[in-house]
Each structure stands twice: as structure tokens, then as C-alpha cells.
Amino acid sequence: MSDVGTLPRPARHDAHGTLLAADDVTFGYDRAAPLLDGWSQRFDAGEVVAITGPSGRGKSTLLYLLGLMLKPSAGHILVDGVPAQALPDRERARLRAGRFGFVFQDAALDATRTVLDNVCETALYRGDDPREARMRASALMERFGVQLRAAAKPGQVSGGQAQRIALCRALLHAPQILLADEPTGNLDPDSSRVVMGAFREHAAAGAAVVIVTHDPSIVAQCDRTVEL
Ligand SMILES: Nc1ncnc2c1ncn2[C@@H]1O[C@H](COP(=O)(O)OP(=O)(O)OP(=O)(O)O)[C@@H](O)[C@H]1O
């Protein structure tokens, strides 16, 4: 993996603004036992925030709420100050594709499509030029040390490679809000360092980066920690 290279800048830049916030959020799969109960937090442009806490406490669930994949049973998720759950599903999907990047804990690559197509998925959904998206994807994949043959499928790559491919997919459209669930869990220390460097660089370009992690060395490189 290489430290050099330039990430695309987030499309909109607000150096100090709050991009994403949870306001008095309550959620539980079992309503009688909420994982979050009146939880509030804001995430600003330019910062990298670690979310920590014991296993099963609800960290991944929180990322799904922040990423508009789950709806709170009470309270609001605010994107640019606007409550997102009130939006129609299509609008929420458009907002997710336009403003969010998501690195899932298990990479969540589509096994039926090539690795390159996986990386380009969100950019193409947004309507980006396919040729240009593929060129940017190849450059990102090179940066993260996953230059694979064009026809390679997710089933043919290692766990660490899959994680880096998922990271390329999340970064390709320069999302203003990047949510990452244990993004370095399968990586060696050198690869982790490059990934954290990319997160820091992405935040410096104006994004809010939120990382769920158990790794103290990752926590140490974040601007602040939110303990669940
Ligand atoms: N789809 C679901 N339906 C019902 N319960 C769920 C669902 N997803 C997660 N849970 C439960 O909610 C709780 C929180 O899960 P979550 O994955 O958010 O925790 P976590 O803090 O990310 O854990 P870990 O650190 O082990 O990844 C767990 O008890 C889990 O079993």
C-alpha cells in the first residue's frame, strides 16, 4: 500500500459545520430494551471520531442509524440540520448515495460482480461517468494495495483485501460523511496505518469520519472518542 496519492475532495466543504447529528435518539430491536435511549451527539466537518464500547453494546446499530439504514423509534438523525427519517425512502437513498460512504464490518461486497464493479457501485448509482469512475477506482485500489485483475470477484480475495476494496468503494465518490465499522479489523499494522492516513486526509478535506473500533491504536489517532 502506498501513502502517496490524492483522495478526491468532498464535493461540499464546510470547515467547521456539523454535518451529522443524533438528537435524543432512542432505538432497540426489542423496544422493551433499547440499545440507545435519548442519545445525542454531533459530528463535525474535519473531525475523525472513534466510537468504542463493549461487544453487543450497539455500535454497529448506531452506524446503521447514523447512515439512515435504520430509523430511530424516537428522536432524530439530522443531516445538515435536517431530520432525515421524515424524508421519503427514495430521498433517503439519494442522500445516502450522495453524502455518505459506508464501510461495513464484513465488507459486504456483491459476490456476483467484479471487484472493480463493486468499487464503482455507488458512483454509478449517482450517475457518475462510468469510464471516469473506473479510472478513479483503479487509482484508489492501487493506493490501498489491491490492484487485482479486472475480472476478479470478491470470492477470490482475502478478508483484508475485501476490507480495503470496501474502503475504496466508500471513498470513491468523496462522501462528506464516512462511517466505518471496524475498518482495520482484518489488516496488518502497515495497512491500518495507510487506512487511518486516508481517513485523516479525508477529514482534513472537509468530511466527518466516524469509526467504530476496538483497537486502542486507532482510537489514539482519532480526534475524540465517544464511548457507548
Ligand atoms: N437485526 C437485528 N435484530 C435483532 N437484534 C439485533 C439485530 N442486529 C443486532 N442485534 C442485537 O443488538 C445488539 C447490538 O448489536 P450491534 O451489532 O449493534 O453491537 P456492537 O456493539 O456493534 O457489537 P460488536 O462490537 O460485537 O460488533 C446485540 O445484542 C445484537 O445481538
The ligand as an ORCA input file, in Angstrom:
! r2SCAN-3c Opt
* xyz 0 1
  N     -31.146     -7.220     13.082
  C     -31.153     -7.446     14.403
  N     -32.255     -7.927     15.009
  C     -32.292     -8.142     16.348
  N     -31.231     -7.918     17.162
  C     -30.106     -7.454     16.610
  C     -30.009     -7.184     15.208
  N     -28.757     -6.728     14.948
  C     -28.122     -6.698     16.133
  N     -28.914     -7.132     17.122
  C     -28.564     -7.191     18.552
  O     -28.378     -5.854     19.014
  C     -27.278     -5.804     19.910
  C     -26.247     -4.797     19.409
  O     -25.644     -5.316     18.224
  P     -24.503     -4.497     17.467
  O     -24.010     -5.353     16.370
  O     -25.011     -3.150     17.142
  O     -23.405     -4.360     18.633
  P     -21.864     -3.952     18.540
  O     -21.603     -3.053     19.703
  O     -21.552     -3.417     17.203
  O     -21.138     -5.347     18.743
  P     -19.686     -5.867     18.250
  O     -18.659     -4.996     18.918
  O     -19.643     -7.276     18.748
  O     -19.655     -5.776     16.746
  C     -26.741     -7.227     20.051
  O     -27.325     -7.791     21.206
  C     -27.253     -7.908     18.801
  O     -27.466     -9.274     19.040
*
